[in-house]
Amino acid sequence: MRVSLLATILAMGVLGMLLALEAGRIYREHAVAQQREATAEQLRLIVHDLRRELETRAREFSASLYRDPAFLAAVQARQAAGVTRFLDRQFRQPALAPSEIRLEKIYVYDAQHQLIASAAGAAHPAAPPPCQSLQALAARRKPVDRLKPLSGICVADRQPYYAVVLPLGEEARAGFLHLVMELTPSLAAAENALGMPIRLAFGDGSVIYRSPGWPEGHDPQTRAVVDYSLYAHADTKAYMNLSVSRDMRAFYAELAETQRLLLLIAAIALLFTILVVFMVLQKTTLNPLRAITDQLRKLRQDKRHLGEQVRIGGNAEMVELGEGFNEMSTRLHGLYQNMEALAFTDPLTQLSNRAFFQEQLAHAIATARRDRQPFALFIMDLDHFKEINDTLGHHIGDLLLAQVASRLHSRLRETDLIARMGGDEFALLLPAIDSRQAATAAKLLLQALHDPFMVEEQ
């Protein structure tokens, strides 16, 4: 018995150690996931703030143009040369700030979204006109929506930009202004706010921008790369990923230290438990306990041994223990039979209950995954059943539930399972049928409930 108890304690200790290891692994995964979510949220806020800043600067630029009578006169007269000269002066003396916000292209359209003039910066003079797709989207909007600014990321010649289309004035009488700003310098400036190296790449993996501090190789044991997707307007759908590389070595080291501390505490608790158990064993009589242990082993193997009497000798305490054990075994025998029925049977309808149904459903799912055998699951309840309880009483409602259960059960196969899940809710599990057969079965079940119910002359 000493060996048996020692082995049991050691097994429990090993299990406890394994649980501690598993708990540490789960905690590590959860903590890493939280770190990644927090980093992703930082990226989302950075992008949100950047968009707001770019839109604010674009509105300020538009307001400065709208306040210039000479510019408005040139636009209203559709003097393309004059408007272009005015826009070129804006590139030489940019009105946008701060320095990381750079204008790439300015378009001026009339009230019908017809191009009047445009001007480009000196950074990419030979590049194709960027962000035309955003302008086309703005022109297709309803008249009431055209007075609202339209902005977004766009891609041209594998370069990302941020464009804003907004009216010149409140009613857009003079026309519309389309500003295109370089996005890469603004995103690069976000590296200082994050305190982590960043990378901007297209969905195919081609890199647009990468911080000087971006690691050459990615080791998941030391660093975590978090991506934030950006949609860009283009002739076809384009997606970009804004990524940050976070150094996780200090974080992982702290997690490892915590896990080692937990394992040490578990080992000390295990050794202490073994010593206490051996001290108790020295003060007990092992033979009567061995007889009870043998009987318990038999009960673990087969519950039919419940109620069998065990003869216990030894001192008065052991005899009293044996008598109590026999009495407990007899009572458990009766309770087990009752509880087995109560555990899996609904007392009102005599159908299977929720617990048994969930157990069978889990088994059906495992079988379906293993053998690719489909099955059907029906969930139903009775409409307006509460009104029956409220008007005729719960007694009538209970009798009605019993009749419903009987009708449903009569339409099922021997292999089908029906259960009352609680209240007026029923569930049915039909194995080995396809979707067409399931639809037919559903119609038959509804037909079974079509005829009126007679419950105590109601």
C-alpha positions as CSV (number, residue, x, y, z in Angstrom):
1,M,0.0,0.0,0.0
2,R,2.9,2.3,0.7
3,V,4.2,1.7,-2.8
4,S,0.7,2.2,-4.3
5,L,0.1,5.5,-2.4
6,L,3.6,6.7,-3.2
7,A,3.1,5.9,-6.9
8,T,-0.3,7.7,-6.8
9,I,1.2,10.8,-5.1
10,L,4.1,10.8,-7.5
11,A,1.7,10.5,-10.4
12,M,-0.3,13.4,-9.1
13,G,2.8,15.4,-8.6
14,V,3.9,14.7,-12.2
15,L,0.5,15.6,-13.4
16,G,0.7,18.8,-11.3
17,M,4.1,19.6,-12.9
18,L,2.7,19.0,-16.4
19,L,-0.3,21.2,-15.6
20,A,2.0,23.9,-14.4
21,L,4.0,23.6,-17.6
22,E,0.9,23.7,-19.7
23,A,-0.5,26.6,-17.7
24,G,2.8,28.4,-18.3
25,R,2.6,27.7,-22.0
26,I,-1.0,29.0,-22.2
27,Y,-0.1,32.1,-20.2
28,R,2.9,32.7,-22.4
29,E,0.7,32.4,-25.6
30,H,-1.9,34.7,-24.0
31,A,0.6,37.2,-22.9
32,V,2.3,37.2,-26.4
33,A,-1.1,37.6,-28.0
34,Q,-1.9,40.6,-25.8
35,Q,1.4,42.2,-26.7
36,R,0.7,41.7,-30.4
37,E,-2.9,43.1,-30.0
38,A,-1.5,46.1,-28.1
39,T,1.1,46.7,-30.9
40,A,-1.6,46.3,-33.6
41,E,-3.7,48.9,-31.7
42,Q,-0.7,51.2,-31.6
43,L,-0.4,50.8,-35.4
44,R,-4.1,51.5,-35.9
45,L,-3.9,54.7,-33.8
46,I,-0.7,55.8,-35.6
47,V,-2.4,55.4,-39.0
48,H,-5.6,57.1,-37.7
49,D,-3.7,60.1,-36.4
50,L,-1.6,60.3,-39.6
51,R,-4.8,60.3,-41.8
52,R,-6.4,62.9,-39.6
53,E,-3.2,65.1,-39.8
54,L,-3.0,64.8,-43.6
55,E,-6.7,65.6,-44.0
56,T,-6.3,68.6,-41.6
57,R,-3.3,70.0,-43.6
58,A,-5.2,69.4,-46.8
59,R,-8.2,71.4,-45.6
60,E,-5.9,74.2,-44.4
61,F,-4.3,74.3,-47.8
62,S,-7.7,74.4,-49.6
63,A,-8.8,77.2,-47.3
64,S,-5.7,79.3,-48.1
65,L,-6.4,78.9,-51.8
66,Y,-10.1,79.7,-51.5
67,R,-9.2,82.9,-49.7
68,D,-7.1,84.1,-52.6
69,P,-9.4,86.1,-55.0
70,A,-6.9,85.9,-57.8
71,F,-6.8,82.1,-57.7
72,L,-10.6,81.9,-57.5
73,A,-11.0,84.2,-60.5
74,A,-8.6,82.1,-62.5
75,V,-10.5,78.9,-61.6
76,Q,-13.9,80.4,-62.4
77,A,-12.6,81.7,-65.7
78,R,-11.0,78.3,-66.4
79,Q,-7.7,80.0,-67.1
80,A,-5.5,76.8,-67.0
81,A,-2.2,78.6,-67.5
82,G,-3.0,81.1,-64.7
83,V,-4.1,78.3,-62.3
84,T,-1.0,76.2,-63.2
85,R,1.3,79.1,-62.5
86,F,-0.4,79.7,-59.1
87,L,-0.1,76.0,-58.2
88,D,3.6,76.0,-59.2
89,R,4.2,78.8,-56.8
90,Q,2.7,76.7,-54.1
91,F,5.2,73.9,-54.7
92,R,8.0,76.5,-54.5
93,Q,6.5,77.8,-51.3
94,P,4.6,74.9,-49.8
95,A,1.8,75.7,-47.4
96,L,1.7,72.3,-45.9
97,A,3.5,71.5,-42.7
98,P,5.2,69.8,-40.9
99,S,8.2,68.9,-43.1
100,E,7.4,65.2,-43.3
101,I,4.1,66.0,-45.2
102,R,5.0,66.5,-48.9
103,L,2.8,67.5,-51.8
104,E,3.3,65.4,-54.9
105,K,0.4,66.5,-57.2
106,I,-2.3,69.2,-57.2
107,Y,-5.4,68.9,-59.4
108,V,-8.0,71.6,-59.8
109,Y,-11.5,70.7,-61.2
110,D,-14.5,72.7,-61.9
111,A,-17.9,72.1,-60.3
112,Q,-18.6,69.2,-62.8
113,H,-15.3,67.5,-62.0
114,Q,-13.7,68.5,-65.3
115,L,-10.0,69.1,-65.0
116,I,-8.9,72.7,-65.2
117,A,-5.2,72.5,-64.4
118,S,-2.6,70.5,-62.4
119,A,0.8,70.9,-61.0
120,A,3.4,68.4,-59.8
121,G,6.3,68.5,-57.5
122,A,9.9,67.9,-58.4
123,A,10.4,64.6,-56.6
124,H,9.0,62.4,-59.4
125,P,8.4,64.6,-62.5
126,A,8.3,61.7,-64.9
127,A,5.9,59.6,-62.8
128,P,2.4,58.9,-64.1
129,P,-0.4,61.0,-62.6
130,P,-1.2,59.4,-59.3
131,C,-4.6,58.8,-57.6
132,Q,-6.9,59.2,-60.6
133,S,-9.0,56.4,-59.3
134,L,-9.9,58.4,-56.2
135,Q,-10.9,61.4,-58.3
136,A,-13.1,59.1,-60.5
137,L,-14.8,57.8,-57.3
138,A,-15.4,61.4,-56.1
139,A,-17.0,62.3,-59.5
140,R,-19.4,59.4,-59.3
141,R,-20.8,60.4,-55.9
142,K,-24.2,61.9,-55.4
143,P,-24.4,65.7,-55.5
144,V,-25.1,65.9,-51.8
145,D,-22.1,63.7,-51.0
146,R,-19.7,65.7,-53.3
147,L,-19.6,68.5,-50.7
148,K,-18.0,66.1,-48.2
149,P,-14.2,65.5,-48.4
150,L,-13.1,62.2,-49.8
151,S,-9.7,60.8,-48.8
152,G,-7.7,57.6,-48.9
153,I,-4.5,55.9,-49.7
154,C,-3.8,55.3,-53.4
155,V,-1.0,53.6,-55.4
156,A,0.7,54.7,-58.6
157,D,3.8,53.3,-60.2
158,R,4.3,51.1,-57.1
159,Q,4.4,54.1,-54.8
160,P,1.9,54.9,-52.1
161,Y,0.3,58.3,-51.8
162,Y,-2.4,59.9,-49.7
163,A,-5.0,61.9,-51.6
164,V,-7.8,64.2,-50.5
165,V,-10.6,65.5,-52.8
166,L,-12.4,68.4,-51.2
167,P,-14.6,71.3,-52.4
168,L,-13.3,74.8,-52.9
169,G,-15.6,76.6,-50.5
170,E,-18.7,75.3,-48.7
171,E,-20.9,74.9,-51.7
172,A,-18.1,73.9,-54.2
173,R,-19.2,76.7,-56.5
174,A,-15.7,77.2,-57.7
175,G,-14.9,73.6,-58.1
176,F,-12.8,70.9,-56.4
177,L,-9.3,70.6,-55.2
178,H,-7.5,67.2,-55.4
179,L,-4.3,67.1,-53.3
180,V,-1.9,64.1,-53.6
181,M,0.7,63.8,-50.8
182,E,3.6,61.3,-50.4
183,L,2.8,58.7,-47.8
184,T,6.2,57.1,-47.2
185,P,7.9,60.0,-45.4
186,S,4.9,60.4,-43.1
187,L,4.9,56.7,-42.2
188,A,8.6,56.8,-41.6
189,A,8.1,59.6,-39.1
190,A,5.8,57.3,-37.2
191,E,8.8,55.2,-36.2
192,N,9.9,57.7,-33.6
193,A,6.4,57.7,-32.1
194,L,6.3,53.9,-31.9
195,G,9.9,53.4,-30.8
196,M,10.2,50.4,-33.0
197,P,11.5,49.8,-36.6
198,I,8.8,49.8,-39.2
199,R,8.4,48.4,-42.7
200,L,5.9,49.2,-45.5
201,A,5.3,46.6,-48.1
202,F,2.8,45.6,-50.8
203,G,0.7,42.5,-50.4
204,D,3.1,40.6,-52.7
205,G,5.9,41.2,-50.3
206,S,7.7,43.9,-52.2
207,V,9.1,46.5,-49.8
208,I,8.3,50.2,-50.2
209,Y,10.1,51.4,-47.1
210,R,12.1,49.8,-44.3
211,S,13.7,51.4,-41.3
212,P,17.4,51.3,-41.0
213,G,17.0,49.4,-37.7
214,W,14.8,46.7,-39.3
215,P,16.3,43.3,-38.5
216,E,17.6,41.3,-41.4
217,G,16.4,37.9,-40.1
218,H,13.2,37.3,-38.2
219,D,13.7,35.0,-35.2
220,P,10.3,34.3,-33.5
221,Q,12.1,33.5,-30.3
222,T,13.4,37.0,-30.0
223,R,11.2,39.3,-32.1
224,A,7.6,39.6,-33.0
225,V,6.4,41.1,-36.3
226,V,3.0,42.7,-36.2
227,D,1.2,43.7,-39.4
228,Y,-1.6,46.2,-40.1
229,S,-3.3,46.1,-43.4
230,L,-4.0,49.2,-45.5
231,Y,-6.3,49.3,-48.5
232,A,-5.2,51.5,-51.4
233,H,-7.2,52.9,-54.3
234,A,-5.8,51.8,-57.6
235,D,-7.0,50.5,-61.0
236,T,-7.2,47.1,-59.3
237,K,-7.5,46.4,-55.6
238,A,-4.2,46.9,-53.8
239,Y,-3.3,46.1,-50.2
240,M,-0.3,47.1,-48.2
241,N,1.0,45.9,-44.9
242,L,2.5,48.3,-42.3
243,S,4.7,46.2,-40.0
244,V,6.6,46.8,-36.8
245,S,9.3,44.5,-35.3
246,R,9.2,44.3,-31.6
247,D,12.1,43.0,-29.5
248,M,10.6,40.4,-27.2
249,R,13.7,39.1,-25.5
250,A,13.2,40.9,-22.2
251,F,9.5,39.9,-22.2
252,Y,10.3,36.3,-22.8
253,A,13.0,36.3,-20.1
254,E,10.5,37.5,-17.6
255,L,8.0,34.8,-18.6
256,A,10.7,32.1,-18.3
257,E,11.7,33.3,-14.8
258,T,8.0,33.2,-13.7
259,Q,7.6,29.6,-15.1
260,R,10.8,28.4,-13.3
261,L,9.5,29.9,-10.0
262,L,6.1,28.0,-10.4
263,L,7.9,24.7,-11.1
264,L,10.1,25.2,-8.0
265,I,7.0,25.8,-5.8
266,A,5.3,22.8,-7.3
267,A,8.3,20.5,-6.6
268,I,8.6,21.7,-3.0
269,A,4.9,21.1,-2.4
270,L,5.2,17.6,-3.8
271,L,8.1,16.6,-1.6
272,F,6.3,18.0,1.5
273,T,3.1,16.0,0.7
274,I,5.1,12.8,0.4
275,L,6.7,13.3,3.8
276,V,3.3,14.0,5.4
277,V,1.7,10.9,3.9
278,F,4.5,8.6,5.1
279,M,4.1,10.0,8.6
280,V,0.4,9.3,8.5
281,L,0.9,5.8,7.2
282,Q,3.2,4.9,10.1
283,K,0.2,5.6,12.5
284,T,-2.5,3.6,10.7
285,T,-3.4,-0.1,10.3
286,L,-2.8,-1.0,6.7
287,N,-4.6,-4.3,6.4
288,P,-8.2,-3.0,6.9
289,L,-7.4,-0.2,4.6
290,R,-6.1,-2.6,2.0
291,A,-9.4,-4.5,2.1
292,I,-11.3,-1.2,1.6
293,T,-8.8,-0.2,-1.2
294,D,-9.4,-3.5,-3.0
295,Q,-13.1,-3.0,-2.8
296,L,-12.7,0.5,-4.1
297,R,-10.6,-0.9,-7.0
298,K,-13.4,-3.3,-7.8
299,L,-15.9,-0.4,-7.8
300,R,-13.7,1.7,-10.1
301,Q,-13.7,-1.2,-12.6
302,D,-17.4,-2.1,-12.3
303,K,-20.1,-0.1,-10.6
304,R,-22.2,-3.3,-10.1
305,H,-20.1,-4.0,-7.0
306,L,-21.8,-1.2,-5.2
307,G,-23.7,-2.5,-2.2
308,E,-21.4,-5.5,-1.6
309,Q,-20.4,-5.9,2.1
310,V,-16.8,-5.9,3.1
311,R,-15.7,-7.7,6.3
312,I,-13.3,-5.5,8.3
313,G,-11.3,-6.6,11.3
314,G,-8.8,-4.7,13.5
315,N,-9.4,-2.2,16.3
316,A,-12.6,-0.5,17.0
317,E,-11.9,2.5,14.8
318,M,-11.2,0.2,11.8
319,V,-14.4,-1.8,12.5
320,E,-16.4,1.4,12.7
321,L,-14.8,2.6,9.5
322,G,-15.7,-0.7,7.8
323,E,-19.3,-0.5,8.9
324,G,-19.5,3.1,7.7
325,F,-18.0,2.0,4.4
326,N,-20.5,-0.8,3.9
327,E,-23.4,1.5,4.8
328,M,-22.1,4.1,2.4
329,S,-21.7,1.5,-0.4
330,T,-25.3,0.4,0.1
331,R,-26.7,3.9,-0.1
332,L,-24.5,4.7,-3.1
333,H,-25.9,1.7,-4.8
334,G,-29.4,3.1,-4.7
335,L,-28.3,6.6,-5.4
336,Y,-26.3,5.6,-8.4
337,Q,-29.2,3.9,-10.0
338,N,-31.4,6.9,-9.4
339,M,-28.8,9.4,-10.4
340,E,-27.9,7.6,-13.6
341,A,-31.5,7.9,-14.7
342,L,-31.8,11.5,-13.5
343,A,-28.5,12.5,-15.1
344,F,-29.5,11.6,-18.7
345,T,-33.3,11.6,-18.7
346,D,-35.8,14.4,-18.7
347,P,-38.4,13.6,-15.9
348,L,-41.3,15.3,-17.7
349,T,-41.1,13.8,-21.2
350,Q,-38.9,10.8,-20.5
351,L,-36.6,11.9,-23.3
352,S,-32.9,12.3,-23.1
353,N,-31.8,15.5,-21.4
354,R,-29.4,18.2,-22.4
355,A,-26.3,16.6,-20.8
356,F,-26.8,13.3,-22.6
357,F,-27.6,15.0,-25.9
358,Q,-24.4,17.2,-25.7
359,E,-22.4,14.0,-25.0
360,Q,-23.9,12.3,-28.0
361,L,-23.5,15.4,-30.2
362,A,-19.8,15.6,-29.3
363,H,-19.4,11.9,-30.3
364,A,-21.3,12.5,-33.6
365,I,-19.0,15.4,-34.4
366,A,-15.9,13.3,-33.8
367,T,-17.3,10.5,-35.9
368,A,-18.1,12.9,-38.7
369,R,-14.6,14.4,-38.7
370,R,-13.0,10.9,-38.7
371,D,-15.3,9.1,-41.2
372,R,-16.6,12.2,-43.1
373,Q,-20.1,10.9,-42.3
374,P,-22.7,13.8,-42.3
375,F,-25.4,14.1,-39.8
376,A,-28.3,16.5,-39.1
377,L,-29.0,18.6,-36.0
378,F,-32.4,20.1,-35.4
379,I,-33.2,22.7,-32.7
380,M,-36.8,23.7,-32.2
381,D,-39.1,25.2,-29.6
382,L,-42.8,26.0,-29.4
383,D,-44.0,29.4,-30.4
384,H,-46.3,31.1,-27.9
385,F,-45.7,28.4,-25.3
386,K,-45.4,31.0,-22.6
387,E,-49.0,32.2,-23.3
388,I,-50.2,28.6,-22.7
389,N,-48.5,28.5,-19.3
390,D,-49.7,32.0,-18.4
391,T,-53.4,31.4,-19.4
392,L,-54.0,27.7,-18.8
393,G,-51.3,27.0,-16.2
394,H,-48.0,25.1,-16.0
395,H,-49.8,21.8,-15.5
396,I,-51.4,22.1,-19.0
397,G,-48.1,23.2,-20.5
398,D,-46.3,20.2,-19.0
399,L,-48.9,17.8,-20.5
400,L,-48.6,19.6,-23.9
401,L,-44.8,19.1,-23.8
402,A,-45.2,15.4,-23.1
403,Q,-47.5,15.1,-26.1
404,V,-45.1,17.0,-28.3
405,A,-42.3,14.7,-27.3
406,S,-44.4,11.6,-28.0
407,R,-45.3,12.8,-31.5
408,L,-41.8,13.7,-32.4
409,H,-40.4,10.5,-31.0
410,S,-42.9,8.5,-33.1
411,R,-41.5,9.9,-36.4
412,L,-37.9,9.1,-35.7
413,R,-35.7,6.1,-36.5
414,E,-34.2,3.8,-33.9
415,T,-30.8,5.4,-34.6
416,D,-32.1,9.0,-34.2
417,L,-31.9,10.8,-30.9
418,I,-34.4,13.4,-29.5
419,A,-33.8,15.3,-26.3
420,R,-35.5,18.0,-24.3
421,M,-33.0,20.8,-23.8
422,G,-35.1,22.7,-21.2
423,G,-38.3,24.6,-21.2
424,D,-40.1,24.2,-24.5
425,E,-36.8,23.6,-26.5
426,F,-36.1,20.2,-28.1
427,A,-33.1,19.0,-30.1
428,L,-32.8,16.1,-32.5
429,L,-29.7,14.3,-33.8
430,L,-30.2,12.3,-37.1
431,P,-27.0,10.4,-38.1
432,A,-26.0,9.4,-41.6
433,I,-28.3,11.7,-43.7
434,D,-27.5,14.4,-46.2
435,S,-29.0,17.9,-46.6
436,R,-31.8,16.7,-48.8
437,Q,-32.8,14.0,-46.4
438,A,-32.5,16.4,-43.6
439,A,-35.0,18.8,-45.3
440,T,-37.4,16.0,-45.8
441,A,-37.1,14.9,-42.1
442,A,-37.7,18.5,-41.0
443,K,-41.0,18.6,-43.0
444,L,-42.1,15.3,-41.5
445,L,-41.4,16.5,-38.0
446,L,-43.4,19.7,-38.6
447,Q,-46.3,17.6,-40.0
448,A,-46.3,15.5,-36.8
449,L,-47.2,18.7,-34.9
450,H,-49.8,19.9,-37.4
451,D,-52.8,18.1,-35.9
452,P,-54.4,19.8,-32.8
453,F,-53.5,18.7,-29.3
454,M,-56.1,17.8,-26.7
455,V,-54.9,18.4,-23.2
456,E,-57.6,17.9,-20.5
457,E,-60.4,19.1,-22.8
458,Q,-58.3,22.1,-23.9
